[in-house]
Structure formats: C-alpha cells, structure tokens
Amino acid sequence: MNQATQTPATDTTVTATPAVVAAPAVPKAPSKKSLALAIFQAKLTERGQGLFASNKEFRAAVLSTIEADLGVSTASAATMYNAAKKDAETAGTVTLGRDPKKVKVAGTGKRGRPAGSKNAPKVAVAVEPAAEAAAAPVVADAAA
C-alpha cells in the first residue's frame, strides 16, 4: 500500500470533559450490625436496671431480640452479639461471661451403701413341696 491510498487516522482523544452532575446524597440504610449494636446497648441499660438475673438470661434476651427484629439466623445473631460484647468489653463498660459455677457439696467419694449399715435380716418362708405338688392339676397332653 502506498501513502496516497491510506485514509487519515481519526482523532480519538477527548478534548472536552463531560459535565458531572452531583446527585444529592441518599442516606444509607443502617447496617444490621449497627442495628444489633443498638439492640445490645438498649438491653445493656435494662441489665443495669436489674431486669436480668444472670448473664445467660441477658444473652438469650439479646439474641432473641436481634433474631426477631433483624430477621437473621441464630448464628448471625450470635456473631453480632459477640461483636457488640467485644466492643463493650474493650471500652470497659461491662464484663460479661459465664456465670460462676455452683458450689457442689463435697461427698465422701464412695458409692453404694454407707459404711456401717447392716443388711436387713432375711425372713425365711417355708413352703412344703409335697402339698404344693398335690394341689397342682395335671394337664394331659393333647397328642396322647
């Protein structure tokens, strides 16, 4: 090909910038994590008022509220609860965890009958075998 038959290249560079119109900012809906944190904080104030007898009861109430209000699974609610608990414990506002174990009464370590107990005396029942055999009816075989 010679240069006389070639078409000139077209200019593909953009010289004018298009005007960008800024759309008004639409507020985002709050995330489920932030809503779970708000539920945790609300229940935490109720816990401070003494409405929950134990940490276990508090956790159950928070989890059921998160599940019902946000429509999430139990696993998701537990994850959200744990994240909110970690944030609260890091801030130093609350210490949650397992309730203290119940104190068990110390046993003797032995099983079975207590030491020193006696066997009950056995009462002998006498049955006469001859009288018992005479009283029983004799059944004849059907095949005989």
ZILINFEN-V175298 format. One record per backbone hydrogen bond with DSSP energy under -0.5 kcal/mol. CO is the residue of the C=O (numbers start at 1). NH is the residue of the N-H. E is the energy in kcal/mol with one decimal. If there is no record, write none. Layout:
CO:NH:E
CO:NH:E
//
This chain:
2:5:-0.9
2:6:-0.6
10:12:-0.6
13:15:-0.6
19:21:-0.6
20:22:-0.6
21:23:-0.5
25:27:-0.6
31:35:-2.0
32:36:-2.5
33:37:-2.1
34:38:-1.8
35:39:-2.1
36:40:-2.5
37:41:-2.3
38:42:-2.2
39:43:-2.5
40:44:-2.0
41:45:-1.6
42:46:-1.5
43:47:-2.2
44:48:-1.8
45:49:-1.0
46:51:-1.9
47:50:-1.3
54:58:-1.9
55:59:-2.5
56:60:-2.2
57:61:-2.0
58:62:-2.3
59:63:-2.7
60:64:-2.3
61:65:-1.9
62:66:-2.5
63:67:-2.5
64:68:-2.2
65:69:-2.9
66:70:-2.2
67:71:-1.4
67:72:-0.5
73:77:-2.4
74:78:-2.5
75:79:-2.0
76:80:-2.4
77:81:-2.5
78:82:-2.6
79:83:-2.1
80:84:-2.2
81:85:-2.8
82:86:-2.3
83:87:-2.1
84:88:-2.2
85:89:-2.6
86:90:-2.3
87:91:-1.9
88:92:-0.8
88:93:-1.8
88:94:-0.8
94:96:-0.5
114:117:-1.4
122:124:-0.6
124:126:-0.6
125:127:-0.5
127:129:-0.6
128:132:-1.5
129:133:-1.9
130:134:-1.6
131:135:-1.3
132:136:-1.0
137:139:-0.5
138:140:-0.5
//
